Amino acid sequence: MVARLPKGPFVFIPQYFGYTTRHCFQTRVRAFMKRLSMYRFPQSLSMLAVFCTALILSASTPAIAQTASTQPQPRITSAIDSSSRATLAGSRPRRAAAADDLGAVPASLQLHGISLLFSRSAAQQTALDALVAAQQNPASPLYHQWITPDQYAAQFGVADSDIAAAESWLEQQGFSIDSVARSRNRIFFSGTAAQIASAFGAPLHYYLTPATALRAAQKNFAPSSDLTLPAALASSVLAIGNLSDFHLHPHIVRGTPQSAQPRYTSGQTGNHYLTPGDLATIYDITPAYHSGYTGSNQSIAVIGQSAVNLSDITNFQNAVGIAGKTPIVVLMPGTGTSVFDADGDEAESDLDLEYSSTIAKGAQVYFVYTGNSKSYGAFDAITYAIDQKIAPIISSSYGDCEPDLAQSGYNEYNSSLEQAAAQGQTVVSAAGDDGSTDCYGEYKTTQTAENEQLAVDFPASSQYVTGVGGTEFPSADVAAGNNTYFDAQSTADVVSSAKSYIPEMVWNDDVAATADSCSSTVTCTPTSSGGGGVSIFTAQPTWQSGTIGGIAIASPGHRMVPDIAMTASPYNAPLAFCTSDKTFWSSGQTGSCTVGLRDGSTGVLTVGGGTSFEAPTFSALVAIINQAKNSTGQGVVNPTLYSIAATSAYATAFHDVTSGGNQCLSGSDYCASPGTTDYAATTGYDEASGLGSIDFFNLLNAWPNSVTGGSPSFTLAASSVSVAPGASGTGTLTITPSNGFTGTVSLAVSGSVPDGCIVLGSNSVAVTGATAASSTFVIYTSPALCSSSASAQPGSQSGSHVARTNTLPPRPSPWKQLPLPASLAGALLLLTWRRSRLRSKLFSAGLTLGLVFALSFSGLALTGCGGSTSTTNNNTTTTTNYTPAGTYAITVTGTSGTTTSSATITLTVT
């Protein structure tokens, strides 16, 4: 007897299907069953047909290597009833102050890319915490055994039934579903302000925000109260995101007119400034270069929220004499069009790309940024870089003070950062430029308590992130004419003139910034100091304990920031960069880096400071570590940093900064007393400079191997592909062995190409010696090319072809869609069933199974959703879809035994 399927034919679809594959299959089966219902088949036979088709599909679809018991279990077990609701505490942004309320936004205001983020179950959270801890424990067999985003989804995402239930409720509220995250923990959807107010019980209002030194006063929107959700759904939801356009500010400090015009160590003035070559000398990076370590075969994802002119990065590389690689630009899909933001965001991204690509000159830098959709920003770019695992290192120079972020925002973003840790991604973030009062300037001048409260910057304050603070050189050591640490001036400019390490103190230019910036309270930025202090959200990690430099680390019970520090002053030896962002040009300047590093018209330089320069610099150093240690990723590097610092290597691998502090020194108009005078530099670890700055080559020598005992491993690299819409492009996958690795590496593809597909030249590659092995792949950007090529070439990856859904005209019969074998099988079944009603049910079932096999071989169930040809009035109209112009990230994962390595293929369609 064949059991009937309750509530539709989809409960038996194997749970290890990818969501997109299941959704595609379900759509096809629904359409087929609807047409099939016109005929009077016994229901048992119809159900058997669907069940057998699912079995055939399951045999042809690659499964994630997880047992059924580890699959996410459904948590939404009752109907989602809006009459019983729960409040999502802390979901109203702190900056949406009632005093600044300008009234409701128009009901018709359209928001795209709103996100519903699911929480992890208690069991999942416990398992993930244990996994991350084991991955950083050299004694564990899971040490540095990273998982892929798809493995993360299989273990720590949500059940498909929960996604379907949430999607159904959202659609009932009038929203349209945009997509589901690869990690299967987030749904993106769009709707109007009226729908948001109705669904979440929180109307959107406009709020006036204060002006800063870089931005004029703005009108931003945000929920006017905490959100509410149906109780059946709320227990599984961590956050509703992208309902506000309060964007993050970059951690870059603009040079003042006095500091914005230094010359080189030259015959003109003798002033000093810094370039990547100077940092290589000061922090002892040069010996690593001489050893062949430049970050080769490594990649870094730099985060931004503005477009950039790549010519600025090229001009900088040429001007400093370092031929770094041109960054690959990745616009986060669904975030709008690429635009330039001239309020500091473009300059921020310029310097991040310039310093990461010239410090790790052998690495490939990806620039991951968001478009002009108002509700997207840098945090979304970070999440995307994690969800797609674009690179093993993520560099962010953006952040928000913790009180402003609130618990809800912290929970939302910290959840993604733990995923990055499990995937082996190292996240490095600037610790802030407002000293111990990180919220300063986020509120109006009348909100004294909010501006002057002690606070640290997130994501630097996360336990899954390395926070980089700021130091500076004593003004006398870098003064014009003092050649103790710099080459003497001559008739020619010297681009990199530092001669050795220069003693450091904590970066604190509050007094100078107050004098320069605060003549007007409209754009006053009186704080100019390295961020640091104690988190209010993150518990103190186990690795942030013990003794450093003979002094025990304090135990406040919460995480302390920063972890390390490097030079960041815009006054004492500022850092040069190139940008088209006129916000950073001094008076009279007409260009940036038009002649070398100078403005060709005025001869001045574009310079600045801030922890923005230090995040990409340290990210580049992690890339060099990865290369030197044959690593596919380090994950959270803080346990290693602190463990090295706890040994005798501290004296050689770190520069202990023991003078100065990041307390507020701007005066009583801007500082509370005594609450903002807490963080002074001391011996060992302190909240002003962390462990201190680094001697990189000594740190590199003290760094442990990524695999205990130097076990055999390999790294996977992929070339990028650029094609026109509708065309195809070929690339190469390269597998580089280390520590004597040999064996067969199996390849798998994840990610998708809209209206396109990727075909691997081989599903596996044999590595037989010490030299690298390679394989090719082809990317097609039209469904027609995919259908004609994927079946003819080996290595076609099931699920990598996601076709755009087209609306087809109704067809009177399902058989008109089927090739001859299926039509014959159907006719045979109809004829035989009529004549065998008294025969056994087993015979009927066997005929049905034969039909299913015929249908499967005809391609009904195994083709992508949608189509390109429709027939109307006996005239055939062909609709051709191409992959839209844009940049797409496709991940290829190589696996051999317990060793894995991932690489990102960047497809640019122009």
Disulfide bonds with the S-S distance in Angstrom:
Cys24-Cys865 2.41
Cys401-Cys439 2.11
Cys518-Cys524 2.15
Cys578-Cys593 1.91
Cys664-Cys671 1.76
Cys757-Cys786 2.22
